[in-house]
Amino acid sequence: MKVVVTGASGLVGWHTAARLHARNCAARYKEETAPFDVVLLDHAGFSNAERLRHALTGASAVLHFAGVNRAADEEVESANPAIAKTLIAASHEVGVAPHIVYANSTHAASDTTYGRSKRRAGEILAAGPGGFTNLILPHIFGEGARPRYNNVTATFVEQIIRGEQPQVNPDGRVQLLHAGAAAEAAIAAVLDGAFGDVTPAPRPFAVGDLLSKLQGFHAAYSADIFPDLSDPFDLTLFNSYRAALYPQGFPRVLRLNTDPRGILFEAVKGGGGGQTFLSWTVPGVTRGNHFHLSKVERFLVLDGEATIRVRRVMGGPVWEFQVNGKTPAPVDMPTLHTHSIENTGDRPLLTLFWTHELFDPASPDTFADRV
């Protein structure tokens, strides 16, 4: 199935593309045919008629996340309907009737510049040649969110990491939805043929409570303690916070307790349990080359020398971390980032791996993808 993801460089667009990519990776690992031909289209693609037509040719579905939410009022009001008109016109030109899943907003019900713009764009898309799903989204947070850009969660995270004190409206409330949940709702709409309004259930939060939870994460993690991750929502919020620490926040050197008997240090604390395993790796060999959508994973070299490499899924720079057993310093893998560890020493490498949950062969949350 050919699926076009517009706004692929944005928050929900990237999370959606990553999840489609994960499904393809899982199929290839089993030596099966990848289920999706994923075409990524950024905002600039709507200004290039040839590129847009090529992207839409043969498309079964368009997951439409491209849009404008910050600009002069006149531009915001006109831009989203204009993008919708361009998408529908190009579909007619290449003779396709794709199922369009439109990332709408709860603000579309309001009489504001942005609300009118989103509402009108939805009306245009609904009149297109194929099926239409109106995906109504609240405040979205997640790994890769831009701080100080219509995202209170990401802004709080950045301020907390910097040691700043965020300003909070004591009466403020927010409806939170992880970008991954929005992405899964969009994909499910296509696979299930769900048309009309789809409204994923958010988690309501007082803004002050959101800040307190994030500050609690930061205080615990700064002391190398993982918080309780049994609540799936807390897990997504914690993973969003962790992702913002990269790459400067790693490796995290551990405190060594030394006396005449030798050395003692704490490898992992908290997290609600999980699973720990050890591996010996011969020189020159690389382990990993996979990513996770939700799993928290720690790499800690106990003996030998290694290079840990991390890259954002779907492309981006490769971050390299040099680690060794003489100075134990874990690197915790951010979700939606593929990662590997290579023995770069001249003797076997001993590594401790820890995840916050027991491995489930039926749902491994591990997708092979070379860094």
Helices and strands as residue ranges (DSSP letters): E 2-6, H 11-29, E 37-41, G 43-47, H 49-56, E 61-64, H 73-94, E 99-105, G 106-109, H 113-126, E 132-137, E 139-141, H 152-162, E 173-178, H 179-192, E 196-198, E 203-206, H 207-222, H 232-243, E 257-259, E 262-264, E 275-281, E 286-291, E 297-303, E 305-312, E 318-324, E 331-333, E 337-343, E 349-355, E 367-368
